[in-house]
Amino acid sequence: KAKGLYPEYDFYNRDVMSCGWTDKLGDFDVIYMINILHEVFSSCYCNEGNQIDVESGKLSVAYVIRKASKLIKENGILVIFDGIESLGDNNEMVSIIVNSEDDKHLLDRFQKEYNAYKISISYARYNDQLIATLSKRDLVRFITKKKWMVSRLWEDEKKESYQYYNECDFLDVLTTNNLKVLLKKTFNSDRNLWQPKFVDSCDAFMALEEHILIVGKNVV
């Protein structure tokens, strides 16, 4: 379809996890990797552990970035937009107020159905309010996946993790591949969709980043 619309351009369908996916592609002024790398990370699913093999997933992401960086012309750029793991201790537990039965149902369903990681949520009542306690890691994934749980895409989304690298990981992998960082921006686009009320800190949600836009320039 793309070739039909733009016959003057060349289009290639390649598996970025295959050894020869960069063969005969030439070099480029700009390479865009938009919501690709979390798919690479999530493909490293360990059936024995029934969750993503984090170490293998991160190595696979580094491999794809390394291969892509070799296709960039001098002074060319690599643009990455994808998920990001928050800095700090993502195993830190946070407590939120469950405001409705619908939210309780979604939390329970997420804990039961999400396959990329093992999710742990506990509940307690305090002053007639239902409190859910879970890790920062699990909460960010719930926030990211909540909108997909009512979509036909949930069967695929529940097997993937949108988060894998933190900000430092992205900076390290770009500089390792001789890419000078020109732009770096992190943000959370789902804040307006669901804003949990935290028991411990009103600022906690602001620290939970979800996306990163990072641009690296080939300086070799």
NULUM-362815 format. One record per residue (C-alpha): residue in one letter; z, y negated, x negated. Coordinates in pm, whole numbers, plus 50000, padded with zeros to 5 digits. Layout:
N
+----+-------+-------+-------+
| aa |     z |     y |     x |
+----+-------+-------+-------+
|  A |     Z |     Y |     X |
...
+----+-------+-------+-------+
//
This chain:
220
+----+-------+-------+-------+
| aa |     z |     y |     x |
+----+-------+-------+-------+
|  K | 50000 | 50000 | 50000 |
|  A | 50090 | 49757 | 49720 |
|  K | 49763 | 49831 | 49540 |
|  G | 49574 | 49763 | 49861 |
|  L | 49740 | 49427 | 49902 |
|  Y | 49711 | 49326 | 49536 |
|  P | 49413 | 49514 | 49385 |
|  E | 49409 | 49293 | 49076 |
|  Y | 49746 | 49430 | 48962 |
|  D | 49849 | 49767 | 48821 |
|  F | 50127 | 49964 | 48989 |
|  Y | 50319 | 50260 | 48848 |
|  N | 50557 | 50500 | 49017 |
|  R | 50798 | 50628 | 48753 |
|  D | 51137 | 50799 | 48745 |
|  V | 51351 | 50586 | 48513 |
|  M | 51564 | 50890 | 48431 |
|  S | 51269 | 51080 | 48285 |
|  C | 51210 | 51076 | 47909 |
|  G | 50861 | 50931 | 47921 |
|  W | 50891 | 50674 | 48197 |
|  T | 50804 | 50384 | 47963 |
|  D | 50493 | 50552 | 47816 |
|  K | 50170 | 50349 | 47834 |
|  L | 50329 | 50063 | 48027 |
|  G | 50267 | 49799 | 47761 |
|  D | 50506 | 49507 | 47728 |
|  F | 50621 | 49243 | 47972 |
|  D | 50727 | 48880 | 47993 |
|  V | 50980 | 48959 | 48267 |
|  I | 51137 | 49283 | 48386 |
|  Y | 51335 | 49284 | 48710 |
|  M | 51594 | 49554 | 48774 |
|  I | 51712 | 49476 | 49127 |
|  N | 51961 | 49722 | 49276 |
|  I | 51825 | 50002 | 49058 |
|  L | 52101 | 50076 | 48808 |
|  H | 52366 | 50179 | 49062 |
|  E | 52119 | 50445 | 49178 |
|  V | 52097 | 50569 | 48819 |
|  F | 52476 | 50577 | 48793 |
|  S | 52517 | 50753 | 49126 |
|  S | 52261 | 51020 | 49035 |
|  C | 52517 | 51166 | 48791 |
|  Y | 52703 | 51354 | 49060 |
|  C | 52926 | 51638 | 48949 |
|  N | 52925 | 51916 | 49208 |
|  E | 53221 | 52083 | 49041 |
|  G | 53436 | 51773 | 49077 |
|  N | 53275 | 51661 | 49405 |
|  Q | 53233 | 51306 | 49278 |
|  I | 53027 | 51099 | 49035 |
|  D | 53071 | 51181 | 48665 |
|  V | 53162 | 50827 | 48558 |
|  E | 53107 | 50874 | 48185 |
|  S | 52765 | 51035 | 48231 |
|  G | 52670 | 50772 | 48486 |
|  K | 52753 | 50485 | 48252 |
|  L | 52563 | 50647 | 47965 |
|  S | 52260 | 50690 | 48191 |
|  V | 52268 | 50322 | 48286 |
|  A | 52285 | 50225 | 47917 |
|  Y | 51990 | 50455 | 47847 |
|  V | 51771 | 50294 | 48115 |
|  I | 51858 | 49941 | 47998 |
|  R | 51782 | 50039 | 47638 |
|  K | 51442 | 50179 | 47734 |
|  A | 51359 | 49877 | 47947 |
|  S | 51460 | 49633 | 47673 |
|  K | 51198 | 49786 | 47441 |
|  L | 50926 | 49682 | 47688 |
|  I | 51016 | 49313 | 47679 |
|  K | 50800 | 49078 | 47474 |
|  E | 50958 | 48840 | 47225 |
|  N | 51128 | 48564 | 47425 |
|  G | 51074 | 48770 | 47740 |
|  I | 51362 | 48827 | 47981 |
|  L | 51538 | 49107 | 48166 |
|  V | 51682 | 49020 | 48508 |
|  I | 51951 | 49247 | 48652 |
|  F | 52101 | 49218 | 48999 |
|  D | 52340 | 49493 | 49100 |
|  G | 52697 | 49588 | 49174 |
|  I | 52987 | 49508 | 48944 |
|  E | 53331 | 49656 | 48890 |
|  S | 53610 | 49399 | 48892 |
|  L | 53784 | 49323 | 48565 |
|  G | 54144 | 49432 | 48521 |
|  D | 54319 | 49743 | 48645 |
|  N | 54113 | 49882 | 48932 |
|  N | 54373 | 50153 | 48990 |
|  E | 54622 | 49881 | 49087 |
|  M | 54740 | 49939 | 49442 |
|  V | 54700 | 49667 | 49704 |
|  S | 54828 | 49654 | 50061 |
|  I | 54639 | 49507 | 50355 |
|  I | 54725 | 49453 | 50719 |
|  V | 54517 | 49669 | 50954 |
|  N | 54437 | 49430 | 51237 |
|  S | 54273 | 49664 | 51487 |
|  E | 54216 | 50025 | 51586 |
|  D | 53851 | 49981 | 51489 |
|  D | 53947 | 49891 | 51132 |
|  K | 54188 | 50186 | 51120 |
|  H | 53911 | 50415 | 51240 |
|  L | 53669 | 50287 | 50975 |
|  L | 53927 | 50325 | 50698 |
|  D | 54000 | 50682 | 50805 |
|  R | 53633 | 50764 | 50830 |
|  F | 53563 | 50612 | 50489 |
|  Q | 53841 | 50817 | 50330 |
|  K | 53702 | 51135 | 50487 |
|  E | 53327 | 51085 | 50441 |
|  Y | 53273 | 50883 | 50123 |
|  N | 53157 | 51132 | 49859 |
|  A | 53099 | 50925 | 49545 |
|  Y | 53472 | 50907 | 49464 |
|  K | 53787 | 51058 | 49601 |
|  I | 53943 | 50790 | 49823 |
|  S | 54316 | 50771 | 49888 |
|  I | 54462 | 50554 | 50166 |
|  S | 54821 | 50564 | 50290 |
|  Y | 54974 | 50389 | 50591 |
|  A | 55314 | 50250 | 50681 |
|  R | 55452 | 50029 | 50957 |
|  Y | 55639 | 49710 | 50875 |
|  N | 55755 | 49454 | 51132 |
|  D | 55528 | 49613 | 51394 |
|  Q | 55225 | 49579 | 51168 |
|  L | 55023 | 49868 | 51030 |
|  I | 54985 | 49842 | 50652 |
|  A | 54720 | 50030 | 50455 |
|  T | 54770 | 50080 | 50081 |
|  L | 54485 | 50176 | 49848 |
|  S | 54355 | 50097 | 49500 |
|  K | 54147 | 49790 | 49422 |
|  R | 53863 | 50024 | 49329 |
|  D | 53871 | 50196 | 49667 |
|  L | 53904 | 49869 | 49858 |
|  V | 53599 | 49712 | 49691 |
|  R | 53395 | 50021 | 49772 |
|  F | 53512 | 50010 | 50133 |
|  I | 53417 | 49643 | 50161 |
|  T | 53076 | 49715 | 50010 |
|  K | 53007 | 50020 | 50226 |
|  K | 53163 | 49906 | 50555 |
|  K | 52842 | 49756 | 50690 |
|  W | 52651 | 50078 | 50614 |
|  M | 52893 | 50300 | 50802 |
|  V | 52733 | 50200 | 51133 |
|  S | 52381 | 50239 | 50993 |
|  R | 52145 | 50535 | 50976 |
|  L | 52150 | 50479 | 50597 |
|  W | 52513 | 50593 | 50576 |
|  E | 52412 | 50950 | 50488 |
|  D | 52265 | 50817 | 50163 |
|  E | 52507 | 50530 | 50105 |
|  K | 52816 | 50752 | 50124 |
|  K | 52696 | 50939 | 49815 |
|  E | 52654 | 50628 | 49600 |
|  S | 52875 | 50381 | 49417 |
|  Y | 52743 | 50027 | 49401 |
|  Q | 52998 | 49946 | 49129 |
|  Y | 52991 | 50103 | 48783 |
|  Y | 52998 | 49843 | 48498 |
|  N | 53235 | 49550 | 48475 |
|  E | 53134 | 49210 | 48338 |
|  C | 53221 | 49302 | 47979 |
|  D | 53018 | 49624 | 48001 |
|  F | 52708 | 49431 | 48108 |
|  L | 52752 | 49177 | 47830 |
|  D | 52799 | 49452 | 47571 |
|  V | 52493 | 49654 | 47673 |
|  L | 52268 | 49349 | 47672 |
|  T | 52382 | 49220 | 47334 |
|  T | 52360 | 49573 | 47188 |
|  N | 51991 | 49568 | 47282 |
|  N | 51930 | 49224 | 47124 |
|  L | 51922 | 49043 | 47457 |
|  K | 52081 | 48699 | 47457 |
|  V | 52258 | 48627 | 47785 |
|  L | 52105 | 48319 | 47948 |
|  L | 52274 | 48345 | 48288 |
|  K | 52568 | 48538 | 48432 |
|  K | 52702 | 48498 | 48782 |
|  T | 52935 | 48724 | 48980 |
|  F | 53012 | 48694 | 49349 |
|  N | 53109 | 48877 | 49668 |
|  S | 52856 | 48842 | 49948 |
|  D | 53062 | 49040 | 50200 |
|  R | 53359 | 48803 | 50214 |
|  N | 53228 | 48657 | 50539 |
|  L | 53176 | 49001 | 50694 |
|  W | 53530 | 49127 | 50653 |
|  Q | 53828 | 48940 | 50514 |
|  P | 54138 | 49158 | 50491 |
|  K | 54479 | 48996 | 50502 |
|  F | 54671 | 49099 | 50193 |
|  V | 55042 | 49167 | 50205 |
|  D | 55113 | 49082 | 49840 |
|  S | 54874 | 48802 | 49748 |
|  C | 54649 | 48568 | 49945 |
|  D | 54430 | 48531 | 49634 |
|  A | 54371 | 48902 | 49580 |
|  F | 54043 | 48915 | 49769 |
|  M | 53894 | 48634 | 49563 |
|  A | 53934 | 48848 | 49248 |
|  L | 53737 | 49140 | 49391 |
|  E | 53382 | 49082 | 49274 |
|  E | 53098 | 49283 | 49421 |
|  H | 52765 | 49169 | 49268 |
|  I | 52635 | 49042 | 48936 |
|  L | 52322 | 48848 | 48845 |
|  I | 52265 | 48855 | 48471 |
|  V | 51962 | 48745 | 48267 |
|  G | 51900 | 48846 | 47906 |
|  K | 51636 | 48712 | 47667 |
|  N | 51474 | 48917 | 47393 |
|  V | 51558 | 48728 | 47074 |
|  V | 51399 | 48970 | 46825 |
+----+-------+-------+-------+
//
